[in-house]
Amino acid sequence: MRLGRFPIHPGAVYGVVKEFRAAAEDYRPIVLAGWAGPAGELRDALSAGGEPQAIRDLSGSELSSYDVEGAGLLLYVVEGDKTTPADEETLKLAERKGVEVICVLVGAGPDPVDVPFVLATNVVQTPPGAAVPVQEVVEAIAGRVEERAYMWAARLPALRPAVVEHMVEKFSRQNGILGVAIFIPGADMPVLTLNQIRMVFRIAAAYGEEIDRDRALEILAVIGAGFGLRALAREAVAFVPGVGWAIKGGIAYVGTKALGRAAATYFEAGGQTRIAEVVGSVRSRS
């Protein structure tokens, strides 16, 4: 497949490849800390079938500035719904170092709890006697740490489905908005295509694919599925004046989502399934 078929310069594609290479060099693990018992359960669940070193378990011990600085994410477990002064010092340190925190309150009451130095959307809590909320933690990681989540998904298969689903939804929404916002005919093509390339590369990376110049050419074969939908969107704008912008945005959203699902199916199958067959089967169910 030749990059000349794409409505963007090959240099833009290789620029995205460079972004991935730079991100890979700055990989940082998830650091697990706080209450040791439930933290150990989380560690075992998240690392099942993956690379244990992707999670650095420091639960039950005091974290140093070095420990926090080396974290891509701090997953902090609290007993009940009350943080201790030691908990708050650690959370404050993470805020100062710019490290995002997901705080898990095990054995908390039903009412929302305000945890110092942690965003309310980053607090996961479970009532007394309930199991450690593994799936809620997985969703929190996938939904709120998107710039690094695909790198963890490559090493921790337990995170992969939620991370990929979140990425597909995120890029689909972005392209839907861009499809509406860009009015000049054809001007949306480079923007939407580059966004789709970023999405597919992230999905590939989440399945452990190495993103380099040679591999990028093979991966970009998946992108072609989106062109027909964008052409249909432009025709709809011409035939339905006044509401064409809404159709255009909707098709950009649906087309990007179908493309993301096709890419996920392709890489889930190990890359052995024919791309055209995968794209066709996914789009027929959309």
PyMOL commands that set and color helices and strands:
alter all, ss='L'
color gray80, all
select helices_A, chain A and resi 3-5+10-25+36-47+52-54+65-69+85-97+120-122+134-144+146-155+157-181+188-206+213-239+244-268+275-285
alter helices_A, ss='H'
color red, helices_A
select strands_A, chain A and resi 30-34+55-57+73-79+101-106+123-126
alter strands_A, ss='S'
color yellow, strands_A
deselect
rebuild
show_as cartoon
